[in-house]
Amino acid sequence: MEDSGKAYWSATLGLLTKIMIVWFLVSFGAGILFVDVLNNIKLGGYPLGFWFAQQGSIYIFIALIFYYAKKMGEIDRQFDVHEE
C-alpha cells in the first residue's frame, strides 16, 4: 500500500510540475521575457506579446484547469482512488 501511495503522489507531482512549467512559460515567458520578440507578430491587429499578457494567458490557464482535471481523473482511476 505504501508503494502505491508513493507512486500516486509521484504521478500527481509529475503532472503538477508539467502544468507549472507551462504556466511559467506562458505567464512570465510570453508575457514578460519574450514580449519584444512576440510583439513582431500580430494577432487580431494587436502585438502577440500584448495579447498573451492581456488575454492569451487567461485562455491557457483555463485550458490548464481542464487538462489538470482530466489527467487527475485518469491518475485517480489508475491508482483506484477515484470517486464514483
Secondary structure by P-SEA (a helix, b strand, c coil): caaaaaaaaaaaaaaaaaaaaaaaaaaccccccccccccccccccccaaaaaaccaaaaaaaaaaaaaaaaaaaaaaaaccccc
